[in-house]
Amino acid sequence: MKKYLLFNLCILFSAATFSQTPAETNINKSGYPKIMPDNSVEFSIKAPEAHKIQVDLGQKFDMVKSADGIWTVTTTPQSPSIHYYSLIVDGLSVADPSSESFYGCGRMMSCIEIPYVKQDTRFQVQNVAHGDIRIVRYYSNVTKSWRVMYIYTPAGYDKNMDKKYPVIYIMHGGGEDARGWVQQGRSDIILDNLIAEGKAKPMMLVSFDANVGGFDNVKSEILDNVIPFVENNFKADASADSRALAGLSMGGMYTLYVGVPNTDKFHHLGVFSSGWFAQRTSFMSADKERDANYSYMDNNSSLMNNNLKNFFITIGGKEDIAYGNCQIMMQHLNKAGIKFEYFDSKAGGHTWPVWREDLYLFAQKIFK
């Protein structure tokens, strides 16, 4: 009897230890992908006529086909947060029909959300007062079209009729759009939690589409379209002390281009996983814009230091593709005597886990 009981306890322990949890990004609770206790991920797809399938999760994993045409693989452990991935089916990279898709890398990409440990509540929905994400349309004189922006308003926004709020104007990276900071970035959850804890002031966040055709167009879009629309239609504080400009990767370069010569308009700049290109590039005449930006810094260091309350530069470690460019840019800032703060994230890489952390930190520094 004791042996029988011990045997059953072992079975129960084994089942609990090796239990799998369907990812929250699955569609219609399809069951796959499944997250293992060590954060490795099991993928499964039925494709009896395919000859080769891989999962591309930054690293490629070969799937194995069963007799009934079902392909499976279990990856190495993944870090908490959201990760882009694709299925490569006979050489064609496609989204996984079992997962939610998000706009990234210039197309719809599958994403998987690896859960945070319960103790890490920074990026998880908590029992606190929640703000709203408002999807609004505005007319752009740059693109000559109606466009969409996403505006976060904090809890209590509609009740405090006379209150004006500071605003973060924030940009996505290349191959992404206005949805990025809301969907992949969880910006509203981050701000809800920080404001509830008293770690950040109640603020608005405006995520807009910076894909308007280059540096000058972005400057016009921000200064002539986005900011006037927000300040004319929302309870936004229009002072420079209450405006922050930030962006990741490509959006970080746009932040430099627009923000550095306009510190009379923005007293807070956040440059995430970015920096001017150190080597020559054909990317949207970035060499010319970099040199002009550096020249402005060299000639206006005192003005910038007097105006800027926060100049926050971050990177995702040496594995971040922008690491080298960022280091060389900071050397120039130091030579010019520009004051800034630097953060090297342990979340690692040119990824949304890093950028969520960047916003979490930046939001606590600004508007104080």
C-alpha positions as a Markdown table, in Angstrom:
| # | Residue | x | y | z |
|---|---|---|---|---|
| 1 | Met | 0.0 | 0.0 | 0.0 |
| 2 | Lys | 2.8 | 2.4 | 0.9 |
| 3 | Lys | 4.6 | 1.6 | -2.4 |
| 4 | Tyr | 1.4 | 2.2 | -4.3 |
| 5 | Leu | 0.9 | 5.6 | -2.5 |
| 6 | Leu | 4.6 | 6.6 | -3.1 |
| 7 | Phe | 4.3 | 5.7 | -6.8 |
| 8 | Asn | 1.2 | 7.9 | -7.2 |
| 9 | Leu | 2.8 | 10.8 | -5.4 |
| 10 | Cys | 5.8 | 10.5 | -7.7 |
| 11 | Ile | 3.5 | 10.7 | -10.7 |
| 12 | Leu | 1.7 | 13.7 | -9.3 |
| 13 | Phe | 5.0 | 15.4 | -8.6 |
| 14 | Ser | 6.3 | 14.7 | -12.1 |
| 15 | Ala | 3.2 | 16.0 | -13.7 |
| 16 | Ala | 3.4 | 19.2 | -11.7 |
| 17 | Thr | 7.1 | 19.7 | -12.4 |
| 18 | Phe | 6.7 | 19.2 | -16.2 |
| 19 | Ser | 3.4 | 20.9 | -16.6 |
| 20 | Gln | 3.1 | 23.2 | -19.6 |
| 21 | Thr | 1.1 | 26.5 | -19.8 |
| 22 | Pro | -0.3 | 27.8 | -23.1 |
| 23 | Ala | 1.1 | 31.2 | -23.9 |
| 24 | Glu | -1.3 | 34.1 | -23.2 |
| 25 | Thr | -0.6 | 35.2 | -26.8 |
| 26 | Asn | -2.2 | 32.1 | -28.2 |
| 27 | Ile | -5.3 | 32.4 | -30.4 |
| 28 | Asn | -8.5 | 30.9 | -29.1 |
| 29 | Lys | -6.7 | 28.9 | -26.5 |
| 30 | Ser | -5.2 | 26.7 | -29.2 |
| 31 | Gly | -2.8 | 25.1 | -26.7 |
| 32 | Tyr | 0.3 | 25.9 | -28.6 |
| 33 | Pro | 2.8 | 27.4 | -28.2 |
| 34 | Lys | 3.3 | 26.0 | -24.7 |
| 35 | Ile | 5.6 | 27.5 | -22.1 |
| 36 | Met | 7.6 | 25.0 | -19.9 |
| 37 | Pro | 8.5 | 25.7 | -16.3 |
| 38 | Asp | 12.0 | 26.7 | -17.3 |
| 39 | Asn | 10.5 | 29.2 | -19.9 |
| 40 | Ser | 11.5 | 27.0 | -22.9 |
| 41 | Val | 8.7 | 26.9 | -25.4 |
| 42 | Glu | 7.1 | 23.9 | -27.2 |
| 43 | Phe | 5.7 | 24.7 | -30.7 |
| 44 | Ser | 3.5 | 22.5 | -32.7 |
| 45 | Ile | 1.9 | 22.9 | -36.2 |
| 46 | Lys | 0.1 | 20.5 | -38.5 |
| 47 | Ala | 1.6 | 20.7 | -42.1 |
| 48 | Pro | 1.7 | 17.2 | -43.6 |
| 49 | Glu | 2.9 | 18.4 | -47.0 |
| 50 | Ala | 5.8 | 20.6 | -45.7 |
| 51 | His | 9.3 | 19.3 | -46.1 |
| 52 | Lys | 11.1 | 21.5 | -43.6 |
| 53 | Ile | 9.9 | 23.8 | -40.8 |
| 54 | Gln | 11.9 | 25.9 | -38.4 |
| 55 | Val | 10.9 | 28.3 | -35.6 |
| 56 | Asp | 12.9 | 31.5 | -35.8 |
| 57 | Leu | 13.0 | 33.0 | -32.4 |
| 58 | Gly | 16.2 | 35.0 | -32.9 |
| 59 | Gln | 17.8 | 31.5 | -33.0 |
| 60 | Lys | 16.4 | 29.0 | -35.4 |
| 61 | Phe | 15.1 | 25.7 | -34.1 |
| 62 | Asp | 14.4 | 22.7 | -36.4 |
| 63 | Met | 11.0 | 21.1 | -36.0 |
| 64 | Val | 10.5 | 17.4 | -36.2 |
| 65 | Lys | 7.7 | 15.8 | -38.2 |
| 66 | Ser | 5.6 | 12.9 | -36.9 |
| 67 | Ala | 3.9 | 10.3 | -39.0 |
| 68 | Asp | 0.6 | 12.2 | -38.9 |
| 69 | Gly | 2.1 | 15.4 | -40.2 |
| 70 | Ile | 2.5 | 17.3 | -37.0 |
| 71 | Trp | 5.7 | 19.2 | -36.5 |
| 72 | Thr | 7.0 | 19.9 | -33.0 |
| 73 | Val | 10.1 | 21.4 | -31.3 |
| 74 | Thr | 11.0 | 22.7 | -27.8 |
| 75 | Thr | 13.3 | 25.7 | -27.7 |
| 76 | Thr | 15.9 | 26.8 | -25.2 |
| 77 | Pro | 14.6 | 28.9 | -22.2 |
| 78 | Gln | 13.5 | 32.4 | -23.1 |
| 79 | Ser | 13.6 | 35.5 | -21.0 |
| 80 | Pro | 10.4 | 37.1 | -19.7 |
| 81 | Ser | 8.5 | 39.6 | -21.8 |
| 82 | Ile | 7.4 | 39.6 | -25.4 |
| 83 | His | 9.4 | 38.1 | -28.3 |
| 84 | Tyr | 8.9 | 38.2 | -32.1 |
| 85 | Tyr | 9.1 | 34.9 | -33.9 |
| 86 | Ser | 8.3 | 33.4 | -37.3 |
| 87 | Leu | 7.8 | 29.9 | -38.8 |
| 88 | Ile | 10.0 | 29.2 | -41.7 |
| 89 | Val | 8.1 | 26.7 | -43.9 |
| 90 | Asp | 10.1 | 25.3 | -46.8 |
| 91 | Gly | 12.1 | 28.5 | -46.9 |
| 92 | Leu | 9.1 | 30.9 | -46.5 |
| 93 | Ser | 9.0 | 33.0 | -43.3 |
| 94 | Val | 5.4 | 33.3 | -42.1 |
| 95 | Ala | 3.4 | 34.1 | -39.0 |
| 96 | Asp | 2.2 | 31.3 | -36.8 |
| 97 | Pro | -1.5 | 30.8 | -37.2 |
| 98 | Ser | -1.7 | 29.7 | -33.5 |
| 99 | Ser | -0.5 | 33.0 | -32.1 |
| 100 | Glu | -1.4 | 36.7 | -32.1 |
| 101 | Ser | 0.4 | 38.8 | -34.7 |
| 102 | Phe | 1.9 | 42.2 | -34.2 |
| 103 | Tyr | 3.3 | 44.7 | -36.7 |
| 104 | Gly | 7.1 | 44.5 | -36.5 |
| 105 | Cys | 10.1 | 44.1 | -38.8 |
| 106 | Gly | 8.0 | 45.6 | -41.5 |
| 107 | Arg | 5.3 | 42.9 | -41.5 |
| 108 | Met | 2.9 | 41.1 | -39.3 |
| 109 | Met | 5.0 | 39.0 | -36.9 |
| 110 | Ser | 4.0 | 36.3 | -34.4 |
| 111 | Cys | 4.8 | 37.2 | -30.8 |
| 112 | Ile | 5.0 | 35.1 | -27.7 |
| 113 | Glu | 4.7 | 36.6 | -24.2 |
| 114 | Ile | 6.9 | 34.8 | -21.7 |
| 115 | Pro | 5.5 | 35.4 | -18.2 |
| 116 | Tyr | 7.3 | 37.5 | -15.6 |
| 117 | Val | 7.8 | 36.0 | -12.2 |
| 118 | Lys | 5.0 | 37.0 | -9.9 |
| 119 | Gln | 7.3 | 39.3 | -7.9 |
| 120 | Asp | 8.1 | 41.4 | -10.9 |
| 121 | Thr | 5.0 | 43.5 | -11.2 |
| 122 | Arg | 6.4 | 46.3 | -13.3 |
| 123 | Phe | 4.9 | 45.2 | -16.6 |
| 124 | Gln | 1.9 | 43.2 | -15.4 |
| 125 | Val | -1.7 | 44.3 | -14.9 |
| 126 | Gln | -2.2 | 45.1 | -11.3 |
| 127 | Asn | -5.3 | 45.9 | -9.1 |
| 128 | Val | -4.7 | 49.7 | -9.4 |
| 129 | Ala | -6.6 | 52.6 | -11.1 |
| 130 | His | -6.2 | 52.2 | -14.9 |
| 131 | Gly | -6.0 | 54.9 | -17.5 |
| 132 | Asp | -7.3 | 54.7 | -21.0 |
| 133 | Ile | -5.8 | 54.2 | -24.5 |
| 134 | Arg | -7.6 | 56.5 | -26.9 |
| 135 | Ile | -7.3 | 55.9 | -30.6 |
| 136 | Val | -7.7 | 59.2 | -32.4 |
| 137 | Arg | -7.5 | 60.3 | -36.1 |
| 138 | Tyr | -5.8 | 63.5 | -37.1 |
| 139 | Tyr | -5.0 | 65.0 | -40.5 |
| 140 | Ser | -1.3 | 65.2 | -41.4 |
| 141 | Asn | -0.1 | 68.0 | -43.6 |
| 142 | Val | 3.1 | 66.0 | -44.2 |
| 143 | Thr | 1.5 | 62.9 | -45.7 |
| 144 | Lys | -1.7 | 64.7 | -46.9 |
| 145 | Ser | -3.8 | 61.9 | -45.3 |
| 146 | Trp | -5.7 | 61.0 | -42.2 |
| 147 | Arg | -3.6 | 59.1 | -39.7 |
| 148 | Val | -4.0 | 57.4 | -36.3 |
| 149 | Met | -2.2 | 58.0 | -33.0 |
| 150 | Tyr | -2.6 | 56.3 | -29.7 |
| 151 | Ile | -3.0 | 58.5 | -26.6 |
| 152 | Tyr | -2.7 | 57.2 | -23.0 |
| 153 | Thr | -4.6 | 59.3 | -20.5 |
| 154 | Pro | -4.1 | 58.5 | -16.8 |
| 155 | Ala | -6.8 | 57.4 | -14.3 |
| 156 | Gly | -8.9 | 60.4 | -13.3 |
| 157 | Tyr | -8.3 | 62.3 | -16.5 |
| 158 | Asp | -12.0 | 62.9 | -17.2 |
| 159 | Lys | -12.8 | 63.9 | -13.7 |
| 160 | Asn | -10.1 | 66.5 | -13.2 |
| 161 | Met | -11.5 | 69.0 | -15.7 |
| 162 | Asp | -9.1 | 71.8 | -15.0 |
| 163 | Lys | -5.9 | 69.8 | -14.6 |
| 164 | Lys | -3.2 | 69.9 | -17.3 |
| 165 | Tyr | -1.0 | 66.9 | -17.9 |
| 166 | Pro | 2.6 | 66.5 | -19.0 |
| 167 | Val | 3.1 | 64.4 | -22.1 |
| 168 | Ile | 5.6 | 61.9 | -23.5 |
| 169 | Tyr | 5.7 | 61.9 | -27.3 |
| 170 | Ile | 7.2 | 58.5 | -28.0 |
| 171 | Met | 8.3 | 56.8 | -31.2 |
| 172 | His | 8.7 | 53.2 | -32.4 |
| 173 | Gly | 11.6 | 51.6 | -34.2 |
| 174 | Gly | 12.1 | 50.8 | -37.9 |
| 175 | Gly | 9.5 | 48.3 | -39.2 |
| 176 | Glu | 7.0 | 49.2 | -36.5 |
| 177 | Asp | 4.3 | 51.8 | -36.2 |
| 178 | Ala | 2.1 | 53.7 | -33.7 |
| 179 | Arg | 0.8 | 50.4 | -32.2 |
| 180 | Gly | 4.2 | 49.3 | -31.0 |
| 181 | Trp | 4.4 | 51.1 | -27.7 |
| 182 | Val | 0.8 | 50.2 | -26.8 |
| 183 | Gln | 0.7 | 46.5 | -27.9 |
| 184 | Gln | 4.3 | 45.2 | -27.6 |
| 185 | Gly | 5.5 | 47.9 | -25.2 |
| 186 | Arg | 2.6 | 47.8 | -22.6 |
| 187 | Ser | 3.1 | 51.5 | -22.0 |
| 188 | Asp | -0.3 | 51.9 | -20.4 |
| 189 | Ile | 0.4 | 49.1 | -17.9 |
| 190 | Ile | 3.8 | 50.5 | -17.1 |
| 191 | Leu | 2.4 | 54.0 | -16.4 |
| 192 | Asp | -0.6 | 52.7 | -14.5 |
| 193 | Asn | 1.6 | 50.9 | -12.1 |
| 194 | Leu | 4.2 | 53.7 | -11.7 |
| 195 | Ile | 1.5 | 56.4 | -11.1 |
| 196 | Ala | -0.3 | 54.2 | -8.6 |
| 197 | Glu | 2.9 | 53.6 | -6.7 |
| 198 | Gly | 3.7 | 57.3 | -6.7 |
| 199 | Lys | 6.9 | 56.7 | -8.6 |
| 200 | Ala | 5.8 | 58.8 | -11.6 |
| 201 | Lys | 3.6 | 61.8 | -12.0 |
| 202 | Pro | 0.2 | 61.4 | -13.8 |
| 203 | Met | 1.1 | 61.9 | -17.4 |
| 204 | Met | -0.1 | 61.4 | -20.9 |
| 205 | Leu | 1.7 | 59.3 | -23.5 |
| 206 | Val | 1.3 | 59.8 | -27.3 |
| 207 | Ser | 2.4 | 57.0 | -29.6 |
| 208 | Phe | 2.3 | 58.1 | -33.2 |
| 209 | Asp | 3.5 | 56.7 | -36.6 |
| 210 | Ala | 6.9 | 58.1 | -37.5 |
| 211 | Asn | 6.9 | 56.4 | -40.9 |
| 212 | Val | 6.5 | 59.7 | -42.9 |
| 213 | Gly | 9.6 | 59.6 | -45.1 |
| 214 | Gly | 12.7 | 60.9 | -43.4 |
| 215 | Phe | 14.1 | 63.2 | -40.9 |
| 216 | Asp | 12.7 | 66.5 | -42.0 |
| 217 | Asn | 9.2 | 65.0 | -42.5 |
| 218 | Val | 9.4 | 63.6 | -39.0 |
| 219 | Lys | 10.3 | 67.0 | -37.6 |
| 220 | Ser | 7.3 | 68.6 | -39.3 |
| 221 | Glu | 5.0 | 65.8 | -38.3 |
| 222 | Ile | 5.9 | 66.2 | -34.6 |
| 223 | Leu | 6.1 | 70.0 | -34.4 |
| 224 | Asp | 3.4 | 71.0 | -36.9 |
| 225 | Asn | 0.9 | 68.1 | -36.6 |
| 226 | Val | 1.1 | 65.8 | -33.6 |
| 227 | Ile | 1.9 | 68.3 | -30.8 |
| 228 | Pro | -0.6 | 70.9 | -32.0 |
| 229 | Phe | -3.4 | 68.3 | -32.3 |
| 230 | Val | -2.7 | 66.9 | -28.8 |
| 231 | Glu | -2.5 | 70.3 | -27.2 |
| 232 | Asn | -5.6 | 71.6 | -29.0 |
| 233 | Asn | -7.8 | 68.6 | -28.2 |
| 234 | Phe | -6.5 | 67.2 | -24.9 |
| 235 | Lys | -5.6 | 68.6 | -21.5 |
| 236 | Ala | -1.9 | 68.7 | -22.3 |
| 237 | Asp | 0.5 | 71.1 | -20.5 |
| 238 | Ala | 2.2 | 73.0 | -23.4 |
| 239 | Ser | 5.3 | 74.0 | -21.5 |
| 240 | Ala | 8.7 | 72.6 | -22.3 |
| 241 | Asp | 9.1 | 71.4 | -18.8 |
| 242 | Ser | 6.0 | 69.2 | -19.4 |
| 243 | Arg | 7.1 | 67.8 | -22.8 |
| 244 | Ala | 9.3 | 64.7 | -23.3 |
| 245 | Leu | 10.4 | 63.3 | -26.6 |
| 246 | Ala | 11.6 | 59.7 | -26.8 |
| 247 | Gly | 12.1 | 56.8 | -29.2 |
| 248 | Leu | 13.7 | 53.4 | -29.7 |
| 249 | Ser | 16.2 | 52.5 | -32.4 |
| 250 | Met | 15.1 | 54.6 | -35.5 |
| 251 | Gly | 12.8 | 56.5 | -33.2 |
| 252 | Gly | 15.9 | 57.3 | -31.0 |
| 253 | Met | 17.7 | 58.9 | -34.0 |
| 254 | Tyr | 14.5 | 60.9 | -34.7 |
| 255 | Thr | 14.5 | 62.0 | -31.1 |
| 256 | Leu | 18.1 | 63.3 | -31.5 |
| 257 | Tyr | 17.3 | 65.0 | -34.8 |
| 258 | Val | 14.2 | 66.8 | -33.5 |
| 259 | Gly | 15.0 | 67.1 | -29.8 |
| 260 | Val | 18.6 | 68.3 | -29.7 |
| 261 | Pro | 18.0 | 71.5 | -31.7 |
| 262 | Asn | 14.7 | 72.1 | -29.9 |
| 263 | Thr | 15.5 | 71.9 | -26.2 |
| 264 | Asp | 13.5 | 75.1 | -25.8 |
| 265 | Lys | 10.5 | 72.9 | -26.6 |
| 266 | Phe | 11.4 | 69.6 | -24.9 |
| 267 | His | 13.2 | 69.5 | -21.6 |
| 268 | His | 13.3 | 65.7 | -21.5 |
| 269 | Leu | 14.8 | 63.4 | -24.1 |
| 270 | Gly | 14.9 | 59.6 | -24.1 |
| 271 | Val | 17.1 | 57.8 | -26.6 |
| 272 | Phe | 16.6 | 54.0 | -26.4 |
| 273 | Ser | 18.9 | 51.4 | -28.1 |
| 274 | Ser | 20.0 | 54.0 | -30.6 |
| 275 | Gly | 22.7 | 56.5 | -31.6 |
| 276 | Trp | 23.9 | 58.1 | -34.8 |
| 277 | Phe | 25.5 | 55.8 | -37.2 |
| 278 | Ala | 29.3 | 55.7 | -36.7 |
| 279 | Gln | 30.0 | 54.4 | -40.2 |
| 280 | Arg | 28.9 | 55.8 | -43.5 |
| 281 | Thr | 25.3 | 54.8 | -44.4 |
| 282 | Ser | 22.8 | 55.5 | -47.1 |
| 283 | Phe | 19.9 | 55.4 | -44.6 |
| 284 | Met | 17.9 | 58.5 | -45.3 |
| 285 | Ser | 20.9 | 60.8 | -45.5 |
| 286 | Ala | 21.7 | 60.0 | -41.9 |
| 287 | Asp | 25.4 | 61.0 | -42.3 |
| 288 | Lys | 24.4 | 64.6 | -43.2 |
| 289 | Glu | 21.9 | 64.7 | -40.3 |
| 290 | Arg | 24.4 | 63.2 | -37.8 |
| 291 | Asp | 27.1 | 65.7 | -38.7 |
| 292 | Ala | 24.7 | 68.6 | -38.4 |
| 293 | Asn | 23.4 | 67.3 | -35.1 |
| 294 | Tyr | 27.0 | 66.9 | -33.7 |
| 295 | Ser | 27.8 | 70.4 | -35.0 |
| 296 | Tyr | 24.8 | 71.8 | -33.1 |
| 297 | Met | 25.9 | 70.1 | -29.9 |
| 298 | Asp | 29.4 | 71.4 | -30.2 |
| 299 | Asn | 28.2 | 74.9 | -30.6 |
| 300 | Asn | 25.3 | 74.9 | -28.1 |
| 301 | Ser | 26.4 | 72.7 | -25.2 |
| 302 | Ser | 25.7 | 75.3 | -22.6 |
| 303 | Leu | 22.2 | 76.0 | -24.0 |
| 304 | Met | 21.4 | 72.2 | -24.0 |
| 305 | Asn | 22.7 | 71.7 | -20.5 |
| 306 | Asn | 20.7 | 74.6 | -19.2 |
| 307 | Asn | 17.5 | 73.5 | -20.9 |
| 308 | Leu | 17.5 | 69.7 | -20.6 |
| 309 | Lys | 16.3 | 68.3 | -17.3 |
| 310 | Asn | 16.8 | 64.8 | -18.5 |
| 311 | Phe | 18.9 | 63.4 | -21.4 |
| 312 | Phe | 18.5 | 59.6 | -20.9 |
| 313 | Ile | 20.4 | 57.3 | -23.2 |
| 314 | Thr | 20.0 | 53.5 | -22.9 |
| 315 | Ile | 21.3 | 50.3 | -24.6 |
| 316 | Gly | 20.6 | 46.6 | -24.4 |
| 317 | Gly | 24.1 | 45.4 | -23.7 |
| 318 | Lys | 26.8 | 44.5 | -26.2 |
| 319 | Glu | 24.3 | 42.2 | -28.0 |
| 320 | Asp | 22.2 | 45.3 | -28.9 |
| 321 | Ile | 22.9 | 46.0 | -32.6 |
| 322 | Ala | 23.1 | 49.7 | -31.7 |
| 323 | Tyr | 25.7 | 49.2 | -29.0 |
| 324 | Gly | 28.7 | 50.4 | -31.0 |
| 325 | Asn | 27.0 | 53.4 | -32.5 |
| 326 | Cys | 25.8 | 54.4 | -29.1 |
| 327 | Gln | 29.2 | 54.2 | -27.5 |
| 328 | Ile | 30.8 | 56.4 | -30.2 |
| 329 | Met | 27.9 | 58.9 | -30.0 |
| 330 | Met | 28.4 | 59.2 | -26.2 |
| 331 | Gln | 32.1 | 59.9 | -26.7 |
| 332 | His | 31.1 | 62.8 | -28.9 |
| 333 | Leu | 28.7 | 64.0 | -26.2 |
| 334 | Asn | 31.4 | 63.8 | -23.6 |
| 335 | Lys | 33.8 | 65.7 | -25.8 |
| 336 | Ala | 31.2 | 68.4 | -26.4 |
| 337 | Gly | 30.5 | 68.6 | -22.6 |
| 338 | Ile | 26.8 | 67.5 | -23.0 |
| 339 | Lys | 25.4 | 66.2 | -19.8 |
| 340 | Phe | 23.5 | 62.9 | -20.0 |
| 341 | Glu | 22.6 | 59.8 | -18.1 |
| 342 | Tyr | 23.4 | 56.3 | -19.4 |
| 343 | Phe | 21.7 | 53.0 | -18.6 |
| 344 | Asp | 22.9 | 49.6 | -19.9 |
| 345 | Ser | 20.0 | 47.1 | -19.6 |
| 346 | Lys | 20.6 | 43.5 | -18.5 |
| 347 | Ala | 17.4 | 42.5 | -20.3 |
| 348 | Gly | 19.6 | 42.3 | -23.3 |
| 349 | Gly | 19.6 | 42.9 | -27.0 |
| 350 | His | 17.6 | 45.1 | -29.4 |
| 351 | Thr | 14.3 | 43.9 | -28.1 |
| 352 | Trp | 11.1 | 44.9 | -26.4 |
| 353 | Pro | 12.1 | 43.5 | -23.0 |
| 354 | Val | 14.8 | 46.2 | -23.0 |
| 355 | Trp | 12.5 | 49.0 | -24.2 |
| 356 | Arg | 9.8 | 48.2 | -21.7 |
| 357 | Glu | 12.4 | 48.6 | -19.0 |
| 358 | Asp | 13.7 | 51.9 | -20.6 |
| 359 | Leu | 10.2 | 53.4 | -20.5 |
| 360 | Tyr | 9.8 | 52.2 | -16.9 |
| 361 | Leu | 12.9 | 54.0 | -15.9 |
| 362 | Phe | 12.5 | 57.1 | -18.0 |
| 363 | Ala | 8.9 | 57.8 | -16.8 |
| 364 | Gln | 10.2 | 58.0 | -13.2 |
| 365 | Lys | 12.8 | 60.7 | -14.1 |
| 366 | Ile | 10.7 | 63.1 | -16.0 |
| 367 | Phe | 8.3 | 65.9 | -15.0 |
| 368 | Lys | 9.7 | 66.1 | -11.5 |
